[in-house]
Amino acid sequence: MKFRIVILAAGKGTRMKSDIPKVLTPIGGKPILAHLMGSVKASELDQKPVVVIGHERERICDTFGAACDYAVQEKQLGTGHAVLSAKKTVGSTDAVIVLYGDHPFISSKTLDALAKRHEDLGNILTMMTTTVSSFGGWHAAFLHWGRILRGENGHIVGIREFKDASEEEREIYEVNPALFCFNARWLWQNLPKLGTKNIQREYYLTDLVALAVSQGEKISSISIAPEEVIGINTPEEQEIAEQLFSGRR
């Protein structure tokens, strides 16, 4: 099975309060995106991933050069729109893995496990989740992540973004690190069906989960440790990542 990897890196990262693009924020002396790119290359799933850029695109291209292909998201209309912006660059493939450029610690082993589960089960959508015991301590970094919604049979039925979640849903400790593998044909057919009926008025990639469920499509998930999927959106989260990198957490 042929895989292409799309890395979303078009966000402005205003909460970082920095004049450099968020994905170029250093962790252990190396840009966040460089850590992720290293894992992608080590996995051998896609030796030239597609990086979706927007804000400060020149600086990102100057940093990574020909190590990846680039797609441009001209307007920040959400994660679903960002992936759709990469369609032409992705080209022909069997499956598309979508990652976020602010996750430095995703390992090649994890990427391989995601791809293997997807291929072995013949899924339309395969995803990862992570579970915390509480949102205290450094796990507070996961408080505003989307919550995993499961039905009575334990199967995933959707993802509720924090801003749209009820108080009861916000007490769910299984959260979405936004690591997905999609059947490529299904992805391109269904991305245009996304709507913007949410607080942000954006096209959420995560809404594809509920869409797949409504279609009766095959979905599965695997779980990974919170330490591997920490995202960096604030200086406080950058400090947590530095401590994780140095083994102080």
Number of C-alpha atoms within 10 A of each C-alpha: 10 13 21 21 22 28 26 23 29 28 21 18 19 13 11 18 11 13 11 16 21 28 26 18 22 17 22 14 8 12 20 24 27 19 21 23 24 16 20 24 15 16 18 13 20 17 16 18 22 24 30 26 25 21 20 16 17 11 13 22 16 9 13 14 12 10 15 17 17 22 26 18 24 14 12 15 15 18 21 19 20 28 25 19 18 22 17 9 17 22 10 13 13 15 24 24 24 21 22 22 27 26 22 27 20 22 18 19 13 17 23 16 15 22 24 14 17 25 18 8 12 14 17 21 25 25 24 21 20 19 19 16 9 15 14 11 7 15 16 13 19 25 18 14 21 25 25 22 18 13 9 7 6 8 13 18 17 21 20 20 22 16 13 14 15 11 9 7 16 21 13 17 19 21 25 23 25 19 20 24 27 23 20 22 14 15 20 15 9 12 19 12 11 17 13 13 11 12 9 12 11 17 23 21 19 20 19 21 20 16 17 19 16 11 8 9 13 14 20 17 17 13 13 15 11 17 17 17 22 23 23 25 19 17 14 13 18 20 13 22 27 17 14 17 15 11 8 9 11
